[in-house]
Every structure is written in structure tokens, then in C-alpha cells.
């Protein structure tokens, strides 16, 4: 009796789930992001932040190169012990420079993520609203789709742009 009741409930749930129409859409969040005016501001902020590190790295590298040149010039007159100490010092400077560069790259990536996160959240909110307003049950990333039978029918990128108040470029202008 229990098994029969469970089977009836399962079939009822399956029927209810299959009765709901599935409507699948897709969008390219990076495309939407590229058209948002805020994106240009974030790009310039990231570029400025990156330039600060680039200038520091370049200065440290020039200092290191100068010390290497001085070592090479003075090495023949140095004692074995002084030469070994200077080589060890230069290796330490080189490792320090490499670490600084790695830390800078990580810091830039964190800053980029920090600045872009609110924009992606804004895009996600717009996608959620468009999906709800238009009856989409699933919205996928366009970059992950391997096959689309009718590309125009499910692409909601333009609707998302409209929801964000961003004007999409004219399709005929981009094809030329």
C-alpha cells in the first residue's frame, strides 16, 4: 500500500513538472558588460592601478640591473668571499623582485574582481528580472552553448541591456 501511494505521488510530481513549459534563454554577460558605461570607468581604474605597480616594478628592475652591472664591473677585483656575498645578495634581490611582481599581479586581479563584481551583480539582477518577466525557466551562458538551433529565439542579451538602460549597437552596423 505504501509503495503504491509513493508511486502515485511520484507520478503526480512528474506530471506536474513535465506540464510546466520549459523556456530556455541565453545571454553573454561579458558582451552586456562591455556595453555598460560603467565598464569603461572600471577599465580605466584597473589600468591606473596596474600602472602604479608597473612603474614600481620597472624602477626596481632598473635598480637591480644597475647593481648587476656594478657587480660585473667590479667582480674581477673582488675577493672570493666578497664576490660570493654579492652574488647571494643579487640572487636575493632577484627573488624579491619576482615575489613583488607576483604579489602585484595578485593584487591587480583582486582589485579587478572587486571593481567588476558590482557590475556582474547588476547584470545578474537584470537577467533575473528579464527571465521572470518573459517566462524563462532557464537562462544559460552563451559561451557554454555548443549548439543552438535557432539562435535568435533564446538570446535575451538585448532584453538584459534594455533592462539595464543600455542601448545595444545596431546589428547591421556590427556586421559591416
C-alpha positions as CSV (number, residue, x, y, z in Angstrom):
1,X,0.0,0.0,0.0
2,X,2.8,2.4,0.9
3,X,4.7,1.6,-2.3
4,X,1.5,2.3,-4.3
5,X,1.0,5.6,-2.6
6,X,4.6,6.7,-3.2
7,X,4.4,5.7,-6.8
8,X,1.2,7.7,-7.3
9,X,2.8,10.8,-5.6
10,X,5.9,10.4,-7.7
11,X,3.9,10.2,-10.9
12,X,1.9,13.2,-9.8
13,X,5.1,15.2,-9.2
14,X,6.5,14.1,-12.6
15,X,3.3,15.0,-14.4
16,X,3.2,18.4,-12.7
17,X,6.9,19.1,-13.5
18,X,6.5,18.0,-17.2
19,X,3.3,20.0,-17.6
20,X,5.3,23.2,-16.8
21,X,6.6,24.6,-20.1
22,X,10.3,24.8,-20.3
23,X,11.6,28.0,-21.8
24,X,15.3,28.4,-22.2
25,X,17.2,31.6,-22.9
26,X,20.8,32.5,-23.1
27,X,22.9,35.6,-22.8
28,X,26.5,36.7,-23.0
29,X,27.3,38.6,-19.7
30,X,30.7,39.7,-21.0
31,X,29.0,41.3,-24.1
32,X,26.5,43.0,-21.9
33,X,29.3,44.2,-19.6
34,X,31.3,45.6,-22.5
35,X,28.4,47.8,-23.5
36,X,27.7,49.2,-20.0
37,X,29.1,52.8,-19.5
38,X,30.3,51.8,-16.0
39,X,32.6,49.2,-17.6
40,X,34.8,51.9,-19.2
41,X,35.3,53.6,-15.8
42,X,36.2,50.3,-14.2
43,X,38.7,49.6,-17.0
44,X,40.4,52.9,-16.5
45,X,40.5,52.4,-12.7
46,X,42.1,48.9,-13.2
47,X,44.6,50.3,-15.8
48,X,45.6,53.1,-13.4
49,X,46.1,50.6,-10.5
50,X,48.1,48.4,-12.8
51,X,50.3,51.3,-13.9
52,X,51.2,52.1,-10.3
53,X,52.6,48.6,-9.9
54,X,54.2,48.6,-13.4
55,X,56.1,51.8,-12.6
56,X,57.3,50.3,-9.3
57,X,58.4,47.1,-10.9
58,X,60.2,48.9,-13.7
59,X,62.1,51.1,-11.1
60,X,63.0,48.0,-9.0
61,X,64.2,46.2,-12.2
62,X,66.3,49.1,-13.2
63,X,67.9,49.3,-9.8
64,X,68.6,45.6,-9.9
65,X,70.1,45.8,-13.4
66,X,72.4,48.7,-12.2
67,X,73.6,46.6,-9.3
68,X,74.3,43.6,-11.6
69,X,76.3,45.9,-13.9
70,X,78.3,47.2,-11.0
71,X,79.0,43.7,-9.8
72,X,80.1,42.6,-13.2
73,X,82.4,45.6,-13.5
74,X,83.9,45.1,-10.0
75,X,83.9,41.3,-9.8
76,X,87.5,40.8,-11.1
77,X,88.9,42.9,-8.3
78,X,86.7,41.4,-5.5
79,X,87.9,38.6,-3.2
80,X,86.2,35.2,-3.5
81,X,84.3,35.8,-0.2
82,X,83.1,39.3,-1.2
83,X,82.1,38.1,-4.7
84,X,80.1,35.2,-3.2
85,X,78.3,37.5,-0.8
86,X,77.5,40.0,-3.6
87,X,76.1,37.1,-5.8
88,X,74.0,35.9,-2.9
89,X,72.7,39.5,-2.3
90,X,71.9,39.8,-6.1
91,X,70.0,36.5,-6.0
92,X,68.0,37.7,-3.0
93,X,67.2,40.9,-4.9
94,X,66.1,39.0,-7.9
95,X,63.8,36.7,-5.8
96,X,62.4,39.7,-4.1
97,X,61.7,41.4,-7.4
98,X,59.9,38.2,-8.7
99,X,57.9,38.0,-5.5
100,X,56.9,41.6,-5.8
101,X,55.8,41.1,-9.3
102,X,53.7,38.0,-8.4
103,X,52.1,39.9,-5.5
104,X,51.4,42.8,-7.8
105,X,49.6,40.5,-10.3
106,X,47.5,39.0,-7.5
107,X,46.7,42.5,-6.1
108,X,45.6,43.6,-9.6
109,X,43.4,40.6,-10.0
110,X,41.8,41.2,-6.7
111,X,41.2,44.8,-7.5
112,X,39.7,43.9,-10.9
113,X,37.4,41.4,-9.3
114,X,36.4,43.9,-6.6
115,X,35.6,46.6,-9.2
116,X,33.7,44.3,-11.6
117,X,31.7,42.4,-9.0
118,X,29.0,45.1,-8.6
119,X,28.6,45.3,-12.4
120,X,28.2,41.5,-12.7
121,X,25.7,41.6,-9.8
122,X,23.8,44.3,-11.7
123,X,23.8,42.2,-14.8
124,X,22.6,39.1,-12.8
125,X,19.7,41.1,-11.3
126,X,18.7,42.3,-14.8
127,X,18.9,38.7,-16.1
128,X,16.7,37.5,-13.2
129,X,14.1,40.2,-14.0
130,X,14.1,39.5,-17.7
131,X,13.7,35.8,-17.1
132,X,10.8,36.3,-14.7
133,X,9.1,38.9,-16.9
134,X,9.4,36.7,-20.0
135,X,8.7,33.3,-18.5
136,X,12.2,31.8,-18.9
137,X,12.7,28.8,-16.7
138,X,16.4,28.5,-17.5
139,X,19.0,31.1,-18.7
140,X,22.4,29.8,-19.8
141,X,25.7,31.5,-20.6
142,X,26.0,31.8,-24.4
143,X,29.7,31.0,-24.2
144,X,28.9,27.5,-22.8
145,X,26.4,26.6,-25.6
146,X,27.6,24.1,-28.1
147,X,24.6,24.1,-30.4
148,X,21.7,26.5,-30.9
149,X,19.0,25.5,-33.4
150,X,17.5,29.0,-33.6
151,X,20.0,31.5,-32.2
152,X,17.6,34.4,-32.3
153,X,14.8,32.7,-30.3
154,X,16.6,32.4,-27.0
155,X,19.1,35.2,-26.9
156,X,18.0,37.6,-24.2
157,X,21.1,39.8,-24.2
158,X,19.2,42.7,-25.8
159,X,16.5,42.4,-23.2
160,X,19.1,42.5,-20.4
161,X,20.7,45.5,-22.0
162,X,17.3,47.3,-22.2
163,X,16.6,46.4,-18.5
164,X,20.0,48.0,-17.6
165,X,19.1,51.1,-19.7
166,X,22.0,50.4,-22.1
167,X,21.4,50.8,-25.8
168,X,22.5,47.8,-27.9
169,X,24.5,48.6,-31.0
170,X,22.7,48.3,-34.3
171,X,23.2,44.7,-35.6
172,X,23.7,45.9,-39.2
173,X,26.4,48.3,-38.0
174,X,28.4,45.4,-36.4
175,X,28.1,43.1,-39.4
176,X,29.8,45.6,-41.8
